[in-house]
Amino acid sequence: MSGAICLIGMLLFALTGITLNHAHQIPAKPKVEEVEMVLSEAALAALLSEIDIADGATVPVEAAAEIRRQLGADLSGKKGEWTDVDVYISLPRPGGDAWLSIDRETGDVLYEVTSRGPISYLNDLHKGRSAGAIWSLFLDVFAVACIVFCMTGLWLLQIHSQRRGSTWPLVLGGLAIPVVILLFFLHI
């Protein structure tokens, strides 16, 4: 049953393991999209209110809601890099990147989104890069399920090893091959 639960995830992790190992051979054509807007007077006034910018405050709710409505960018909980004249918010995401800049004097907003394609998206999910807390929890649960899958497989090998003499030499080979590669072919 643990193998059934892990099947699709293990296939995706194996495939993305290959694409990560050969990332330099896979061409990527990033797609960059820039969108501009101007904040309303009310949203701009919220940016000019008393905000403690020393610790990277979040964008006020009024401005964040307006930006979300017009650009689709979710700024909730994102801390910005504030100066007296502007605020910059980094919005990393799997398979790309995004950032948003707000001019605090004029209300001009520049939003840039970069997409590196589906392979980059899957590779970033493999690494858990910028995928959020829920994905991180999924990866942890999936890792535990894979450990259970491997341990039950080892238990089944032990049960059937009496009839198959090659079982333990093959298991030891599975350990020895990466150890030999690390010791003799990996230059540290």
C-alpha positions, 0 to 999 in steps of 0.5 A: 500500500505504501508503494501505491501511495508513493507511485506517482510522486516517486515517478515525478521525483525520478524524472525531475532528478534526471532533469535536475542532473541535466539542467545545463543541457535543457534549454529554457526560454524564460517568458517575462511579462511586465504590467504597470498600474497606478494606485488610487489616491486612497491606496496611495494615502495608505502607503504614505501613512505611518509605517515602521519600515525598519523591519520590512513592513507589509504593504497596507491592506488597502493597497494590497487589495487594489493590487490583487484586484488589478494585477492578480499579485497576492502581497498578503504577508509579504514583507517589502524592502522600504525606502522613503520613495518606494517599496520593493516586494520579492515574490518568488515562485516555483518555475519562475520569479516575480517582483513588484515595485511601488513608487510611494510618491506617484503610486506607480506600480511595476509588476514583473513575472518571469516563467521558466516553463514546466520543467523548471516548475517541476524541478522547483517543486522537487526541491521545495523552492518557493512552494510554500508551507503546504507543499513543504508538509507534503514533501515531508509526509511523502518522504516518510511514506517513501521510508515506509515503502523502502523498509517494507521492501527490505522486510519482504527481501528478508522474508524471500532471501532464503529462496533467493541467494542473490538478495543480500549481495544485490542489497550490498551492491546497492550500498557499495556502488554509491560509496565507491563513486563517492570515495573514488570519483567525487573530488572534494 
